[in-house]
Amino acid sequence: MSRSFRVLSRTDVGLVRDGNEDSALTSARLVAVADGMGGHAGGEVASRIAINALKSLSEILNDGNLDSESREDLLMNISYSIDDKIAVEASANPELSGMGTTLTALHLGEKTVELLHVGDSRCYQWKKNKLIQMSVDHTVMQELIDQGRITPEEALSHPQRSLLTQALMGDSGIDPVLVVFPAEIGDQYLLCSDGLNGVLSDHEIATVIKKYHEKQEDLLDALIDATKAKGAPDNITLVWAEVVEEEPH
């Protein structure tokens, strides 16, 4: 039986920034969030390059004749293609020099989801009333957490919490991560830029989801409102995707 995502998405400029450098992709089997950087103009261009490249891949990814290995190769290789496109764009437009973007994308297969990840935008799974972080941040903070030198709570307020160890910046220094997870009907996923999780702890995010889980049309607005209540210094982009049985055409 075919499956697809039922998708909701929201983006908000937040309370401090002048423009929105985030971009998102929503479709029946492929969703993504990209958080641009490098000044408003550059960040917006970089995140849009990432999302457009991914969008152009979606039809091929959903070809029923494509085996899982080929699909995973395509997803990994799109990271390098995006990096190249950013390099070309920055070279042609020197004012965009230094631009870059994160990319966190989730593709739904027959029995699995494939998670492609570069940077610190996140993918969470919501299952059995629990919030599980599926992606691992490519940040200096995450490295310090892994080494046991700071706690996740300390990382939230650390002055260097935004320092990335990886991003798509046109410098070919990337090591994208692709992880495959089992997926069942009813599984739910939250993709977000760090405008959300840089302000709200996982516990706070889970508390909002529990409260609004039955009213999903209000859920993303409630997460944005909770972020704004704590200052919302960055753009906030959210994609909520639930695995459902595909409607017959």
N, C-alpha and C positions, 0 to 999 in steps of 0.2 A: 504494500500500500504506500502510495506517495505521501510525503510529508512536506510541510513548508513552515515558515515562520509567520506568526501573526505579530505584526510590528507596530510599535508606537515610538515616536521620537519627538524630542524638544531641544531647542537651543536657545540660549539667553546670553546676552552680552555681559551680564553681571553688573556690579555696582561701581566699578572703578575704570574699566577699559573703555576706550572710545569706539572701538570696532570689534568685530567678531572674527577671529582667526581660525576658528574651528570649522570643520566640514564633516558631514555624515553621509553614509549610504544606507538606504533601506530598500530591501527587495525581498522576494519570497524565500530565497535561500542564501542570500549573502547580505550581511550587515557590517558596518564599519564606522569607526570614529577616528578622525585625524585632527590633531591639535597642532596648528601651525605656530612657528616662531620666527623671529627676525624682524620685528617691527610689523605694524598692521598690514601694510601692503605686501611685504614678503611672506609673512605667515599665511595670509589668506591665499596667496598664489600657490604656495607649497602644499598646503592641505588640500586645495582643489585639484592639483596635479595628481596627488595620491588617490583621491576618491575617484576621479575620472578614469585613471588607469585601471583601477579595480573594477569599476563599472563596465569597462570595455571587455573585461575578462569573464563577466558573470554568465553570459550565454554559453561560452565554451565550457565553463566549469560544470554547468548543468546538463551537458550532453550525456545522455544515458550510456553511450558507448565508451565513455572515458573511464579507464580504470583508476582506482584510488591512488596508485603510485604516480600516475601522470598528473592527476589533479593536484596532488601535494607538490609536485615539481613546479607546476604552473603558479601555484600560490607563492612558493618560495621565490621563484624567479621574478615575480612582479615587483618584489621589493627592490631588486637591483635595477629593474627597468625604471621604477619611480625615481630612484637615486640618480640615474643617468639623465632623466628628463629634467630634474631639478638643476643638475649641473649645467645642462644646455641653456635652460631659461635664465639662470643667474649669469652665465657667460654673455648672453645676448643683452641682458639688462643689468648693468653693474650696480644700479641702485637696489637690486634685490640680493646682492651678495650677502652671504651669511644666513639666508633663509633656510628653513628646514621644517620638518613635521614628524610627529609621531604617527603610528598607524597600528590600530588594533582591529582586526577583522575576524568575523566568524562565518564559516561556510557550513551549511547543513547538507550532509550526505544521506545515504539510505539508513544507516544505523549509527552514524557518528557526527560529531561536529569537528571541524578543523579550525584551530585558532592560530592566526598569524599575528605576530606581535613584534613591534620595534618601538621602544620608548617607554613612556609612563602613562599613556591612556590605559584604562583597565577593562578587563572582562571579568564579571562575576557570574556565578550560577546561583540561582535561588531555587532550592529544592528542599522539601520537607521542613519548611520554615527556617531554613538555615542559609546564610549568605556565605558563599565560598569563593575566594579570589582564585581565578583560574590562571590569570597572567601574572608574570613576575616583573616588577618594575625594573627598567634599565636605568637605575639612578645610583648616585654615590650613596644615598641613604640606604637603599636596599642592600648594597654591598656591606655597609656598616652593620645593618641588622643581621645579615647572614653571618658576619664575623662575631656577633654577640657583643658588639661595642656600644650599641644603643638599642632601645626598645622601639617598636612601631609607634608607641604613644609619643616618645621623645622625638621621633622623626617628623611628626605632624607640625611641630613648632620650631624645627631646626632651621637656622638661617640659610642653610645650603640645600634645603629639601628639594629645590627645583633643578639641581644640577643633574643633567642626563649623562649616562655613559654611552648611550646609543640613540641616534635619530637619523632620519633620512635627510641628509644635507648636501647631497651631491659630491661627497668626498670619498665614496666607495669604501668607507671604513665601517661597514655594517656587518652584523652577524645575526640576521633575522631568526626568530624562533617560530617553529611550526609544531604544534602539539595536537594530537588527535585524541578526543575524548568520546566515550560512548554517549549516546543521546536517546532519550525516550520521549514519547508523546507526553506533553505536560511539563517538560523541563523548561525553565525560564532563565533568561540571561539578561544582564544589564551591562551595556558597554558605556563607558563614560570618559570624558576628558578629565584631567586632574583638577579642573575647576570645581568638581564635586568632591572627590576623595582627598583633595588637598585641604579641604575645609571641614568636611564631616568625617568622623571615624567610621570604621566598618560597623560598629555597634549602632551608631546614629543612623546610618543608611538602612540597616536592617530594621530598626525601630519604625522608620517611616514606611518601609515596604510592608511590614506586618500590619500596620494601621490601615493602609490603603490597598492592600492586596486584592480585596473583593471589588474595589472601584478603580480598576486599572486606568481608566481614562483620566483619573485625577492623580495618579501616582507620580508621574514625572513632574507635574506642576508642584506637587507637595515636596518633592526632593529639591527642586529649584528654590521654592519658598524657604525651606529649612537652611539652604546654603546662603541665601540672601540675609536671613536673620543673623547669620554669623559674619556678614561683611562682603561675601562674594567678590573677592579681588580679581577674579579671572573669569573668562568665558566658561559657560557650563553647557556641555552637549551630552545628551542622554539618548540611548537607544534601548528599548525593552523588546525582547524577542521571545515568543513562546512557540515551542514546537507543537504543531497541530496536524491533524489529518487534513490532507489537501482536499479542498472542495472539488467535487466532480464538475467538469465543464459542461 
